[in-house]
Amino acid sequence: MLHYKTIGQGRPIIILHGLFGSSDNWRTFARQFEENHTVILPDLRNHGRSLWSTNFDYEIMSADVIHLIDHLGHDKVHVIGHSMGGKLALNLINTFAQRIHRTVVIDIAPKRYDPGHEHIFEAVLGLDLEKLQSRQEADHELRMHIPEPEVRQFIMKSLARQNGGKGFRWKTNFDSLLHNYENILEAIPMNEYEERVLFVKGSRSYYITGEDEDLIKKNLISAEFVELDTGHWVHTEQPVKLFRSVSSFLNEED
């Protein structure tokens, strides 16, 4: 069973975080929905407080999500997914379409992406957690491979003190994610799907191109696109505008 939190009450929404993330990354955004929706915030496997596993791909993660939805007693849910979580959302409508009401995909396309996280894996797996004395020391060590402070801050949200307060540990299973990195990058081969799907893209992000939109519309016949003035981290850069776009889409009558 995935570790999860729930917020609010009403028609259920599940929010699927991206690579190296966790449910905590979406808690503030989720609170905007709490008056009218029950928001389910899981940690995907190998992330946060959920199980660590050597097996990791979109089929396995999809089964995890459906198991959680069953456990909570929901028949159908809205799904919001960001980045890797967006690919997972697309795989869910491929394999469990009858369990999904509406789908929002944030700044990702169902295509295969080129590698780009090698420097992060090198940085975190090269950190000697047994000798690490402080978070400041970790930040200093990571800076050699990850110069962007906002990226280091995001990665370090997964750095936690060992039980008892001596030493550190990662809450993300970086070893497994590296081993399964090709599975994360892979394309989601989409079946034809007539229900509406909202794609939200950042205008300063390269993750969804005009060419991608054309490919998406070939199989996702009712796909819609919204562009916000952000990079890839749409939910942190424009949380209010993202909420307005997503809420309007989810609450429109069929």
Residue pairs with C-beta under 8 A, 6 or more apart in sequence:
1 67
1 68
1 71
2 42
2 43
2 44
2 45
2 50
2 51
2 64
2 65
2 67
2 68
3 23
3 42
3 43
3 48
3 49
3 50
4 23
4 40
4 41
4 42
4 43
4 68
5 23
5 27
5 40
5 41
6 38
6 39
6 40
6 41
6 72
7 27
7 30
7 31
7 33
7 34
7 38
7 39
7 41
8 30
8 31
8 33
8 34
8 35
8 36
8 37
8 38
8 39
9 34
9 37
9 38
10 35
10 36
10 37
10 38
11 36
11 37
11 38
11 78
11 101
12 37
12 38
12 39
12 40
12 69
12 72
12 74
12 77
12 78
13 30
13 33
13 37
13 38
13 39
13 40
13 77
13 78
13 79
13 80
13 250
14 39
14 40
14 41
14 42
14 65
14 68
14 69
14 77
14 78
14 79
14 80
15 23
15 26
15 29
15 30
15 39
15 40
15 41
15 80
15 81
15 82
15 85
16 42
16 44
16 65
16 79
16 80
16 81
16 82
16 85
16 86
16 88
16 89
17 23
17 25
17 26
17 43
17 44
17 47
17 82
17 84
17 85
18 25
18 82
18 83
18 84
18 85
18 86
19 83
19 84
19 117
19 177
19 184
20 47
20 120
20 154
20 155
20 158
20 172
20 177
21 47
21 82
21 85
21 154
22 43
22 47
22 48
22 49
22 157
22 158
22 171
22 172
23 41
23 42
23 43
23 48
24 48
24 157
25 154
25 157
25 235
26 41
26 82
26 235
27 41
28 239
29 235
29 239
29 242
29 243
30 39
30 41
32 239
32 240
32 243
32 247
33 39
33 243
33 247
36 251
37 78
37 250
40 68
40 69
40 72
40 77
42 50
42 64
42 65
42 68
43 49
43 50
44 50
44 61
44 64
44 84
44 85
44 88
45 51
45 52
45 53
45 56
45 60
45 61
45 64
46 52
46 53
46 56
46 172
46 173
46 176
46 177
47 158
47 171
47 172
47 173
48 158
48 171
48 172
49 171
52 173
52 176
53 60
53 173
53 176
54 176
54 179
55 180
56 176
56 177
56 179
56 180
56 183
56 184
57 180
57 183
57 186
58 87
58 88
58 91
58 183
58 186
58 188
59 91
59 95
61 88
61 91
62 88
62 91
62 92
62 95
62 96
65 88
65 92
66 92
66 96
66 99
69 77
69 99
75 99
76 98
76 99
76 100
76 101
77 99
77 100
77 101
78 100
78 101
78 102
78 103
78 104
78 250
79 89
79 92
79 93
79 100
79 102
79 103
79 104
80 89
80 103
80 104
80 106
80 246
81 87
81 88
81 89
81 90
81 103
81 104
81 105
81 106
81 108
82 106
82 107
82 108
82 234
82 235
83 106
83 107
83 108
83 207
83 232
84 108
84 184
85 106
86 105
86 106
86 107
86 108
87 108
87 110
87 188
89 103
89 104
89 105
90 103
90 105
90 110
90 188
90 190
91 188
92 99
92 100
92 103
93 100
93 103
93 193
93 195
93 197
94 188
94 189
94 190
94 191
94 193
97 193
97 195
100 195
102 195
102 196
102 197
102 198
102 249
102 250
103 195
103 197
103 198
104 197
104 198
104 199
104 200
104 246
104 249
104 250
105 197
105 198
105 199
105 200
106 199
106 200
106 234
106 235
106 242
107 200
107 201
107 202
107 205
107 207
107 208
107 232
107 234
108 207
108 208
109 199
109 207
109 208
109 209
109 212
109 215
109 216
110 187
110 188
110 189
110 190
110 216
111 187
111 212
111 215
112 185
112 186
112 187
113 185
113 207
114 185
115 181
115 185
117 181
119 145
119 146
120 145
120 146
120 151
120 155
121 174
121 177
121 178
121 181
122 145
123 141
123 142
123 144
123 145
123 146
123 155
124 142
124 155
124 170
124 172
124 174
125 174
125 175
125 178
126 141
126 145
127 138
127 141
127 142
129 167
129 168
129 169
129 170
130 167
132 138
132 141
132 167
132 168
135 156
135 159
138 156
138 159
138 168
139 152
139 156
142 152
142 155
142 156
143 152
146 152
146 155
150 233
158 170
158 171
158 172
159 168
159 169
159 170
159 171
160 168
160 169
160 170
160 171
161 167
161 168
161 169
162 168
162 169
177 184
190 216
190 219
190 220
191 219
192 219
192 221
193 219
193 220
193 221
193 222
194 221
194 222
195 222
196 222
196 223
196 224
196 249
197 220
197 222
197 223
197 224
198 223
198 224
198 225
198 226
198 245
198 246
198 249
199 208
199 213
199 216
199 223
199 224
199 225
199 226
200 225
200 226
200 227
200 228
200 234
200 242
200 245
200 246
201 207
201 208
201 225
201 226
201 227
201 228
201 234
202 227
202 228
202 229
202 230
202 231
202 232
202 233
202 234
202 237
203 227
203 228
203 229
203 230
204 229
204 230
204 231
205 230
205 231
205 232
205 234
207 232
208 225
213 223
213 225
216 223
217 223
224 249
226 245
228 234
228 237
228 238
228 241
228 242
228 245
229 238
230 237
230 238
231 237
234 242
235 242
